């Protein structure tokens, strides 16, 4: 089984698979196109507001610098009101050509000083722009959160629907912990990473584009110098991402294996302790946990390299721009405010590039989880119900007679190993059919076929002459009541657990529920619970013994009042005295309805109308208890092995 699971979760997500996974994920996010459109427009507006800001702030810097230069010229001997052209000519005559070019490129007025009113207007305008950008980003983040939440909600709903359509065979071969990991941990990872990535992804892309355009308007040469470093950064980021992707895939695969092991050890901790396998369980956990640690460490380590790498190249670009830009300011080919704005744009461009690289590592983790979820959603489903199904229970009360026939039924779990080759069984209405045989003979398989948990490969099964393959599964199973050897009680009140077998929306009076509880001998111990029928049971029902839990499931079947009853080792966990009481309740429950009883305790099926002895998927003997004992065959051998030896010892 482990090899099968490993093959289903290949450690490397190939290029074609990655593209398919991304497209499929995008379809979830595009479920509401108008929200996507508004979110994109909001992101573009927010970026537009932000990228305009530095250029306007550059004007404020120029106002300050020009005012300071105007005051400096007075201190250098220039008279207030001297035309700028005269000052420039004077400086050129003194051989200060660079200073003269800088003065010529600015709007300097000798002796005027700083225009504080203009400076304040510019600051107010910039403040308004940034406030608007914040509000628009809030709109963008709100819509992005809704998109991601809706996408994850849809995934969870599809997973829940998928659970109902998956064949029992899938859960037989897949550990429960692995299923839980895919449907919880992976979904949570998708939700968390998309919430963190999606909004910033759009904002970063728009910021790079906006900053690039604004930088071109200031200095095409500096823009080329600033962006020439991007290919190098992208190459380094690509190398890191290539190393990170398989590690994230392995991380979530190992997470599923650890969860599967923990769930298995927790549910069977009594057996583990009873057989002294704590050390072996701890060693196996340590091995799986170590594998998870290695994969998680490598994924985190490689993804952590992105930030320092992008920071280094961003700082390198910033230093080069400042040095070359400073030369241009001194040459008078660029204003100081223009250089300030350009350096801000350099930051606005380099930071999003680094963020995109970091998002790439998070995206790898999200895609790894997406692939596991999509694999679950793509698992082969049960054969769909017919478009125009036949119906059971044509009477006024909707009940069926319960005439069941297995007609030349063939079935196998593995095509190479046939289990049931040619099975013929007939159960007349109201009969109790007992099925006995050694372990692995195919007893429970008959019940699975009858309920269509598995589909037969040949022949047919009919109820009241209607082929069950032509009936919808929901309608078919609505006529059955089951009591299994493995008891199942959920986290809820005793009352809710007892009434779980009723059809959806149907209720019964408390009086009828209590009468059923008394008939199946559960009323006595329920009343001893702290809140009686309103006592809330834990998920593992630790308040009740195994026998009490099994009695609860018997009562549940009793209250559901089914047309056909299936008892699969229903009394295996009750003591001998309680078994006699439960047997009386079962006789009452079986009255007037067809019943299939799978039993190892042959004392519980002595009064069955027909006993089928099954071995290797075939009925080797059938008849009543007395008839089979007279034959002296397989049934007699089973019966004698249980009772005669005990009689001799007495």
C-alpha positions in Angstrom: 0.0 0.0 0.0 2.8 2.4 0.8 4.3 1.9 -2.6 0.9 2.6 -4.2 0.6 5.8 -2.3 4.1 6.9 -3.2 3.5 6.4 -6.9 0.3 8.5 -6.6 2.3 11.3 -5.2 5.4 11.7 -7.4 8.0 13.9 -5.8 8.4 16.3 -8.7 5.7 18.3 -10.3 6.5 18.2 -14.0 6.1 21.3 -16.2 3.0 20.0 -18.0 1.4 19.0 -14.6 2.3 22.4 -13.1 0.7 24.2 -16.0 -2.4 22.1 -15.7 -2.6 22.6 -11.9 -2.2 26.4 -12.3 -5.0 26.5 -14.9 -7.3 24.5 -12.7 -6.6 26.7 -9.7 -7.2 29.8 -11.7 -10.6 28.5 -12.7 -11.5 28.4 -9.1 -10.4 32.0 -8.6 -12.3 33.2 -11.7 -15.6 31.8 -10.5 -16.7 35.4 -10.0 -15.4 37.4 -13.0 -16.8 40.8 -11.9 -14.9 40.6 -8.6 -11.7 39.8 -10.4 -12.2 42.7 -12.8 -12.9 45.2 -9.9 -10.0 43.8 -7.9 -7.6 44.3 -10.9 -8.9 47.8 -11.5 -8.5 48.6 -7.8 -5.0 47.3 -7.9 -4.1 49.3 -10.9 -5.6 52.5 -9.4 -3.7 51.9 -6.1 -0.4 51.5 -8.0 -1.1 54.5 -10.1 -1.6 56.6 -7.0 1.6 55.3 -5.4 3.8 55.7 -8.4 2.7 59.2 -9.0 3.6 60.1 -5.4 7.5 60.1 -5.7 7.5 62.3 -8.8 5.3 64.9 -7.0 7.4 64.5 -3.9 10.4 65.3 -6.2 8.7 68.6 -6.9 8.5 69.3 -3.2 12.2 68.5 -2.9 13.0 70.9 -5.8 11.0 73.7 -4.0 13.1 73.2 -0.9 16.4 72.9 -2.8 15.6 75.9 -5.1 14.7 78.0 -2.0 17.9 77.1 -0.2 20.0 77.8 -3.4 18.3 81.2 -3.7 19.3 82.1 -0.1 22.8 80.8 -0.7 23.3 83.0 -3.7 22.6 86.0 -1.6 25.2 85.0 0.9 27.6 84.5 -2.0 27.2 88.1 -3.0 24.3 88.1 -5.5 21.7 90.8 -4.9 18.0 89.8 -4.3 16.0 89.9 -7.5 19.0 89.2 -9.8 17.9 87.3 -12.9 18.9 83.7 -13.0 20.6 84.2 -16.4 22.9 86.8 -14.9 23.8 84.4 -12.1 24.5 81.6 -14.5 26.7 83.9 -16.7 28.6 85.1 -13.6 29.3 81.5 -12.4 30.4 80.5 -15.9 32.8 83.4 -16.0 34.2 82.2 -12.6 34.8 78.8 -14.1 32.1 77.1 -12.1 30.4 75.5 -15.1 28.8 72.5 -13.2 27.3 74.8 -10.6 26.1 77.1 -13.4 24.4 74.2 -15.2 22.7 73.1 -12.1 21.3 76.6 -11.4 20.2 76.8 -15.0 18.2 73.6 -14.8 16.3 74.9 -11.8 13.7 77.6 -11.1 15.9 79.6 -8.7 15.0 83.1 -7.6 17.8 84.9 -5.9 16.8 86.0 -2.4 13.2 84.7 -2.4 13.9 81.6 -0.2 11.6 78.6 0.2 8.0 78.9 -1.0 6.4 77.3 1.9 2.8 77.7 0.6 3.7 75.8 -2.6 5.6 73.2 -0.5 2.5 72.7 1.7 0.1 72.3 -1.3 2.4 69.7 -2.8 2.5 67.8 0.5 -1.3 68.0 0.9 -1.8 66.7 -2.6 0.6 63.8 -2.0 -1.1 63.0 1.3 -4.5 62.8 -0.5 -3.0 60.5 -3.2 -1.7 58.1 -0.6 -4.9 58.1 1.4 -6.8 57.3 -1.8 -4.3 54.5 -2.6 -4.9 53.0 0.9 -8.6 53.0 0.5 -8.4 51.4 -3.0 -6.1 48.8 -1.7 -8.5 48.0 1.1 -11.1 47.4 -1.6 -8.6 45.2 -3.5 -7.7 43.2 -0.4 -11.4 42.7 0.5 -12.2 41.4 -2.9 -9.1 39.2 -3.0 -10.0 37.7 0.4 -13.5 36.9 -0.9 -12.1 35.3 -4.1 -9.8 33.1 -2.1 -12.4 32.2 0.5 -14.9 31.4 -2.2 -12.4 29.2 -4.0 -11.4 27.3 -0.9 -15.1 27.0 0.1 -15.8 25.5 -3.3 -12.9 23.1 -2.9 -14.1 22.0 0.5 -17.7 21.5 -0.8 -16.4 19.5 -3.7 -14.3 17.3 -1.4 -17.4 16.7 0.8 -19.4 15.7 -2.3 -16.6 13.6 -3.6 -16.5 11.7 -0.3 -20.1 10.5 -1.0 -19.3 9.5 -4.6 -16.0 7.6 -3.9 -16.3 3.8 -3.9 -15.6 1.9 -0.6 -12.6 0.5 -2.4 -10.8 3.8 -2.2 -11.1 4.0 1.5 -10.1 0.4 1.9 -6.7 1.1 0.2 -6.0 4.6 1.4 -5.1 5.3 5.1 -7.5 7.6 6.8 -4.7 9.9 7.9 -3.7 10.5 4.3 -7.3 11.3 3.3 -7.5 13.7 6.3 -4.2 15.4 5.4 -5.3 16.1 1.9 -8.7 17.4 2.9 -7.5 19.5 5.8 -3.8 20.4 5.9 -3.5 20.8 2.1 -6.7 22.9 1.9 -5.5 25.1 4.8 -2.1 25.5 3.1 -3.8 26.5 -0.2 -6.0 29.0 1.7 -3.1 30.5 3.6 -0.7 30.8 0.7 -3.2 32.3 -1.7 -4.4 34.8 0.9 -0.7 35.9 1.2 0.2 35.7 -2.5 -2.7 36.8 -4.6 -3.1 40.5 -3.5 0.6 41.1 -3.3 1.2 39.4 -6.7 -1.1 41.8 -8.6 0.2 44.7 -6.6 3.9 43.8 -7.2 3.4 43.3 -11.0 1.6 46.6 -11.3 4.2 48.3 -9.2 7.0 47.1 -11.4 5.2 48.2 -14.6 4.2 51.6 -13.1 7.7 52.2 -11.7 9.3 51.3 -15.0 7.1 53.8 -16.9 7.8 56.6 -14.4 11.5 55.9 -14.5 11.5 56.2 -18.3 10.0 59.6 -18.0 12.8 60.7 -15.7 15.9 59.1 -17.3 15.9 56.3 -19.9 19.6 55.7 -19.3 19.2 55.2 -15.5 16.2 53.0 -16.2 18.3 50.7 -18.4 21.0 50.6 -15.7 18.5 49.9 -13.0 16.7 47.1 -14.9 19.8 45.4 -16.4 20.2 43.6 -13.1 16.7 42.0 -13.3 17.7 39.1 -15.7 20.5 38.1 -13.2 18.0 38.3 -10.3 15.4 36.3 -12.3 18.1 33.6 -13.2 19.1 33.2 -9.5 15.4 33.1 -8.4 14.7 30.4 -11.0 17.5 28.2 -9.8 16.2 28.5 -6.2 12.6 27.8 -7.2 13.7 24.7 -9.2 15.3 23.4 -6.0 12.4 24.4 -3.8 9.4 22.8 -5.7 10.2 19.1 -5.2 11.0 19.8 -1.5 7.5 21.3 -1.0 5.9 18.4 -2.7 7.8 16.0 -0.5 7.0 18.0 2.6 3.2 17.7 2.1 3.6 14.0 1.1 5.5 13.3 4.3 2.9 15.4 6.3 0.2 13.0 5.0 2.3 10.0 6.0 3.0 11.3 9.5 -0.7 12.1 10.0 -1.7 8.7 8.8 0.7 7.1 11.3 -0.4 9.2 14.2 -4.1 8.6 13.5 -3.4 4.8 13.2 -1.5 4.7 16.5 -4.0 6.9 18.3 -7.0 4.8 17.3 -5.1 1.6 18.1 -3.2 2.8 21.2 -4.7 0.1 23.4 -3.5 -2.7 21.1 -0.1 -1.0 20.7 0.3 -1.0 24.5 -1.1 -4.5 25.0 1.5 -6.0 22.7 4.3 -3.8 23.9 4.9 -2.1 20.6 5.4 1.4 21.9 9.1 1.4 21.0 8.4 0.1 17.5 5.7 2.7 17.0 8.0 5.5 18.3 10.8 4.3 16.0 8.5 4.3 13.0 7.2 7.8 14.0 10.7 9.0 14.4 11.6 7.8 10.9 8.6 9.4 9.3 9.0 12.6 11.3 12.7 12.8 10.4 11.7 12.5 6.7 9.2 15.3 7.2 11.8 17.4 9.0 14.3 17.0 6.2 11.8 17.9 3.5 10.5 20.9 5.5 14.0 22.1 6.3 15.1 22.0 2.7 11.9 23.7 1.5 12.3 26.4 4.1 16.0 26.8 3.6 15.8 27.2 -0.2 12.8 29.5 0.0 14.6 31.7 2.6 17.5 32.3 0.2 15.2 34.4 -2.0 14.9 37.4 0.3 18.7 38.0 0.9 19.3 37.4 -2.8 16.7 39.9 -3.9 17.9 42.4 -1.2 21.5 42.2 -2.4 20.7 42.8 -6.0 18.2 45.5 -5.1 20.8 47.4 -3.0 23.4 46.9 -5.7 21.0 48.5 -8.3 20.2 51.3 -5.8 23.9 52.2 -5.2 24.7 52.2 -8.9 21.7 54.5 -9.7 22.6 56.9 -6.9 26.2 57.3 -8.0 25.4 57.8 -11.7 22.4 59.9 -10.9 24.5 62.2 -8.6 26.8 62.8 -11.5 23.8 63.8 -13.6 22.6 66.2 -10.9 26.0 67.9 -10.8 26.0 68.1 -14.6 22.6 69.8 -14.5 21.0 67.0 -16.7 18.8 66.0 -13.8 17.3 67.8 -10.9 17.8 66.7 -7.3 14.1 66.0 -7.0 14.2 63.9 -10.1 17.0 61.8 -8.6 15.1 61.5 -5.4 12.0 60.3 -7.3 14.1 57.9 -9.4 15.7 56.3 -6.3 12.3 55.8 -4.8 11.1 54.2 -8.1 14.1 52.0 -8.0 13.0 50.8 -4.6 9.4 50.4 -5.8 10.7 48.2 -8.6 13.3 46.1 -6.8 11.2 45.3 -3.8 8.3 43.8 -5.8 10.8 41.8 -7.8 12.1 40.3 -4.6 8.6 39.8 -3.4 7.7 38.0 -6.6 10.6 35.7 -6.1 9.5 35.0 -2.5 5.9 34.4 -3.7 7.3 31.9 -6.2 8.4 29.7 -3.3 5.1 30.0 -1.5 3.3 29.3 -4.8 5.3 26.0 -5.1 4.0 25.0 -1.7 0.4 25.9 -2.8 0.7 24.0 -6.1 2.0 20.9 -4.3 -1.1 21.0 -2.1 -3.3 21.8 -5.0 -2.0 18.8 -6.9 -2.8 16.5 -3.9 -6.3 17.9 -3.6 -7.0 17.6 -7.3 -5.7 14.0 -7.3 -8.3 13.3 -4.6 -11.0 15.0 -6.6 -10.0 13.1 -9.8 -10.2 9.7 -8.1 -12.5 7.2 -10.0 -16.0 7.5 -8.7 -18.8 5.0 -8.2 -20.7 4.0 -11.3 -23.3 6.8 -11.7 -27.0 6.0 -11.0 -29.1 5.5 -14.1 -30.7 8.7 -15.5 -34.2 7.1 -15.3 -33.9 4.7 -12.3 -36.4 2.1 -11.3 -38.1 2.4 -7.9 -38.7 0.1 -4.9 -41.6 0.3 -2.5 -44.5 0.9 -4.8 -47.1 0.4 -2.0 -49.0 3.2 -0.4 -46.7 3.2 2.6 -43.6 3.1 0.4 -42.3 -0.1 2.1 -41.0 -3.1 0.2 -41.7 -6.8 0.8 -38.0 -7.7 1.0 -37.8 -10.6 -1.5 -34.0 -10.7 -2.2 -32.3 -12.8 -4.8 -28.6 -13.2 -5.8 -28.8 -14.6 -9.4 -25.5 -16.0 -10.7 -23.5 -13.2 -9.1 -19.8 -12.9 -9.9 -17.4 -10.5 -8.0 -13.7 -10.1 -7.2 -11.7 -7.4 -5.5 -8.7 -8.3 -7.7 -9.4 -9.5 -11.2 -6.6 -12.0 -10.9 -8.2 -13.6 -7.9 -11.9 -14.3 -8.3 -13.8 -14.4 -5.0 -17.5 -15.0 -5.9 -17.9 -17.1 -9.1 -21.5 -18.1 -9.3 -23.6 -17.2 -6.3 -27.3 -17.9 -6.1 -29.2 -17.0 -2.9 -32.9 -16.4 -2.4 -34.4 -14.7 0.7 -38.1 -14.6 0.9 -40.0 -11.7 2.5 -39.8 -11.8 6.3 -37.1 -14.5 6.4 -34.0 -14.4 8.5 -31.0 -15.4 6.5 -27.9 -16.3 8.6 -24.5 -16.2 6.9 -21.7 -18.1 8.6 -18.3 -19.3 7.6 -14.6 -18.9 8.3 -12.8 -15.6 8.4 -12.3 -14.2 4.8 -14.9 -16.5 3.3 -16.8 -13.5 1.8 -19.6 -13.0 4.3 -19.3 -9.2 4.7 -18.7 -9.0 0.9 -22.3 -10.2 0.3 -23.6 -7.3 2.4 -21.4 -4.8 0.5 -22.8 -6.1 -2.7 -26.3 -6.0 -1.5 -25.9 -2.4 -0.4 -24.0 -1.5 -3.6 -20.9 -0.5 -1.7 -19.2 -2.6 -4.4 -20.5 -3.3 -7.9 -20.9 -6.9 -9.1 -19.1 -8.0 -12.2 -21.7 -10.4 -13.4 -25.2 -11.7 -12.7 -27.7 -9.5 -10.8 -29.2 -8.8 -7.4 -32.9 -8.1 -7.2 -35.2 -6.9 -4.5 -38.9 -7.6 -5.1 -37.9 -8.4 -8.7 -36.2 -5.1 -9.3 -32.5 -5.1 -10.3 -30.7 -3.1 -7.7 -28.3 -1.8 -10.3 -31.3 0.1 -11.8 -32.2 1.7 -8.5 -30.4 4.9 -7.2 -28.1 4.1 -4.3 -29.9 6.6 -2.0 -33.3 4.9 -2.5 -31.8 1.5 -2.2 -30.0 2.2 1.1 -33.0 4.0 2.5 -34.7 0.6 2.9 -31.9 -0.9 4.9 -30.9 -0.8 8.5 -27.4 -1.9 9.5 -25.7 -2.9 12.8 -22.0 -3.5 12.2 -19.3 -5.1 14.4 -17.4 -1.8 14.3 -19.5 0.6 16.3 -19.6 4.2 15.2 -21.0 7.0 17.4 -20.3 10.7 16.6 -19.6 13.7 18.7 -23.1 14.7 19.8 -25.8 13.9 22.3 -27.1 10.4 23.0 -30.4 11.4 21.5 -28.8 12.6 18.3 -26.9 9.3 18.0 -30.0 7.2 18.5 -32.0 9.1 15.9 -29.3 9.2 13.3 -30.8 6.3 11.4 -34.0 8.2 10.7 -34.6 9.7 7.2 -33.6 13.3 6.9 -36.2 15.6 8.3 -38.1 12.8 10.1 -38.6 12.8 13.8 -40.3 10.5 16.3 -41.8 11.3 19.8 -39.5 10.9 22.8 -42.0 8.3 24.1 -41.3 6.1 21.0 -37.6 6.7 21.3 -37.6 5.6 25.0 -39.7 2.5 24.2 -37.2 1.5 21.6 -34.3 2.1 24.0 -36.0 -0.1 26.6 -36.6 -2.8 24.0 -32.9 -2.9 23.1 -31.8 -2.5 26.8 -30.0 0.8 26.5 -32.4 2.9 28.5 -31.1 1.6 31.8 -27.4 2.7 31.3 -28.4 5.9 29.4 -30.4 7.2 32.5 -27.2 6.7 34.5 -25.3 9.2 32.4 -25.0 12.8 33.7 -27.6 14.3 31.5 -29.4 11.1 30.4 -30.4 11.3 26.7 -28.9 14.8 26.4 -25.5 13.7 27.5 -22.9 14.8 24.9 -20.7 11.9 23.8 -17.0 12.4 22.9 -15.8 11.4 19.5 -14.4 8.1 20.9 -17.5 7.7 23.2 -15.1 7.0 26.2 -18.1 7.4 28.5 -19.5 4.1 27.3 -18.1 0.5 27.2 -17.7 -1.3 23.9 -20.8 -3.4 24.7 -22.9 -0.3 25.5 -21.8 1.4 22.2 -22.9 -1.7 20.3 -26.2 -1.7 22.1 -26.6 2.0 21.0 -26.1 1.0 17.4 -28.7 -1.7 17.7 -31.1 0.7 19.2 -30.4 3.1 16.3 -31.3 0.4 13.8 -34.4 -0.5 15.8 -35.7 3.1 15.7 -35.1 3.5 12.0 -37.6 0.8 11.3 -36.0 -0.5 8.1 -37.6 -2.9 5.6 -34.4 -5.0 5.4 -32.1 -5.5 8.3 -28.4 -6.4 8.2 -26.6 -7.5 11.3 -22.9 -8.0 10.9 -21.6 -9.5 14.2 -24.0 -7.2 16.0 -23.6 -9.0 19.4 -19.9 -9.7 19.3 -19.1 -7.2 22.0 -21.8 -7.9 24.6 -21.6 -10.3 27.4 -23.5 -13.6 27.5 -26.4 -12.3 29.7 -26.8 -9.2 27.6 -26.6 -11.3 24.5 -29.8 -13.1 25.5 -31.6 -9.8 26.1 -30.4 -8.4 22.9 -31.3 -11.5 21.1 -34.9 -11.1 22.3 -34.8 -7.5 20.9 -33.4 -8.7 17.7 -36.2 -11.2 17.3 -38.6 -8.4 17.8 -36.7 -6.2 15.3 -36.6 -9.0 12.7 -40.3 -9.7 12.9 -42.0 -9.0 9.6 -38.9 -8.0 7.7 -36.2 -9.7 5.8 -32.9 -9.9 7.8 -29.4 -10.9 6.9 -27.4 -11.9 10.0 -23.6 -12.5 9.8 -22.5 -14.3 12.9 -19.6 -16.2 14.4 -21.6 -17.0 17.5 -23.8 -19.8 16.1 -26.0 -19.6 19.2 -27.5 -16.4 17.9 -28.7 -17.8 14.6 -30.3 -21.2 15.7 -33.8 -19.9 14.9 -32.8 -18.5 11.4 -35.1 -19.5 8.6 -32.1 -20.2 6.3 -28.5 -20.6 7.2 -25.9 -20.2 4.4 -22.4 -21.6 5.0 -20.0 -19.6 2.9 -16.4 -20.4 2.0 -14.3 -18.8 -0.8 -17.2 -16.7 -1.9 -19.5 -19.7 -2.6 -22.4 -21.2 -0.7 -21.3 -24.7 0.2 -24.2 -25.5 2.5 -27.7 -24.1 3.2 -30.6 -25.1 5.3 -32.0 -24.7 8.8 -30.0 -25.3 11.9 -31.4 -28.8 12.4 -31.0 -29.7 8.8 -27.4 -28.7 8.7 -26.6 -30.5 11.9 -28.1 -33.7 10.4 -25.9 -33.4 7.3 -22.8 -33.4 9.5 -20.9 -31.1 7.1 -19.1 -27.8 7.4 -21.8 -26.2 9.6 -21.9 -29.1 12.0 -18.1 -28.9 12.3 -18.3 -25.2 13.1 -21.1 -25.7 15.6 -19.4 -28.6 17.3 -16.2 -26.7 17.6 -18.0 -24.0 19.6 -20.3 -26.0 21.9 -19.4 -29.7 22.2 -15.9 -29.0 23.6 -17.4 -26.7 26.2 -20.0 -29.4 27.2 -17.4 -32.0 27.6 -15.4 -29.7 29.9 -18.5 -29.1 32.0 
